[in-house]
Amino acid sequence: MPIDQMTLLEKRVHQILELVKRLRQDNTFLEQKVRTISQQLAKRERDTLRWSHDRVRLRSRVKRILSEMETGAARREPAEATGSRKRGET
């Protein structure tokens, strides 16, 4: 093998080694980024689940309060109607 070809081959091997080194660094960076994003996603999934449970509890509480308000209003209406008749009759 002539010297020029050896020099060219050596240069190409160094280029490939540099490329491999850069790709490994990129891979390490991307693996870390994937871990970070996976952790963020897991947190958001937990938050979403918690918010969903909170929403169900709040909906239940609001329904209960509305029901109590309707029941209380229904109990007051007959009493108010009776009370106003008595006042008008007097």
C-alpha positions in Angstrom: 0.0 0.0 0.0 1.5 3.3 -1.0 2.1 6.0 1.7 -0.6 8.3 0.2 -3.2 5.6 0.6 -2.1 4.9 4.1 -2.3 8.6 5.0 -5.7 8.8 3.5 -6.9 5.7 5.3 -5.5 7.0 8.6 -7.2 10.3 8.1 -10.5 8.5 7.3 -10.2 6.4 10.5 -9.6 9.5 12.6 -12.7 11.1 11.0 -14.8 8.0 11.8 -13.5 7.9 15.4 -14.4 11.6 15.8 -17.9 10.9 14.4 -18.3 7.9 16.8 -17.2 10.1 19.7 -19.7 12.8 18.7 -22.5 10.3 18.2 -21.9 8.8 21.7 -22.0 12.3 23.2 -25.2 13.0 21.4 -26.6 9.7 22.5 -25.8 10.4 26.1 -27.4 13.8 25.9 -30.5 12.4 24.2 -30.9 9.6 26.7 -30.8 12.2 29.6 -33.3 14.3 27.7 -35.6 11.3 27.3 -35.3 10.5 31.1 -36.2 14.1 32.0 -39.2 14.2 29.6 -40.3 10.8 30.9 -40.2 12.1 34.5 -42.1 15.2 33.5 -44.7 13.1 31.7 -45.2 10.9 34.7 -45.7 13.9 36.9 -48.3 15.4 34.5 -50.1 12.0 34.4 -50.2 11.9 38.2 -51.4 15.5 38.3 -54.1 14.7 35.7 -55.3 11.7 37.7 -55.4 13.8 40.9 -57.3 16.6 39.1 -59.7 14.1 37.7 -60.4 12.7 41.2 -60.7 16.3 42.5 -63.2 17.1 39.8 -65.3 14.1 40.6 -65.3 15.0 44.3 -66.2 18.7 43.6 -69.0 17.7 41.2 -70.4 15.4 43.9 -70.2 18.2 46.5 -71.8 20.7 44.2 -74.7 18.3 43.4 -75.1 17.7 47.1 -75.2 21.4 47.9 -77.6 22.1 45.1 -79.8 19.3 46.3 -79.8 20.7 49.8 -80.6 24.1 48.5 -83.5 22.8 46.4 -84.8 20.8 49.4 -84.5 23.8 51.7 -86.3 26.0 49.1 -89.0 23.5 48.7 -89.6 23.4 52.5 -89.7 27.2 52.7 -92.1 27.7 49.8 -95.1 26.1 51.5 -94.3 27.9 54.7 -94.0 31.2 52.9 -97.2 30.7 51.1 -99.1 29.9 54.3 -97.4 32.8 56.1 -98.4 35.3 53.4 -102.0 34.2 53.4 -102.2 34.6 57.1 -100.7 38.1 56.9 -103.1 39.0 54.1 -106.1 37.6 56.0 -105.4 39.6 59.1 
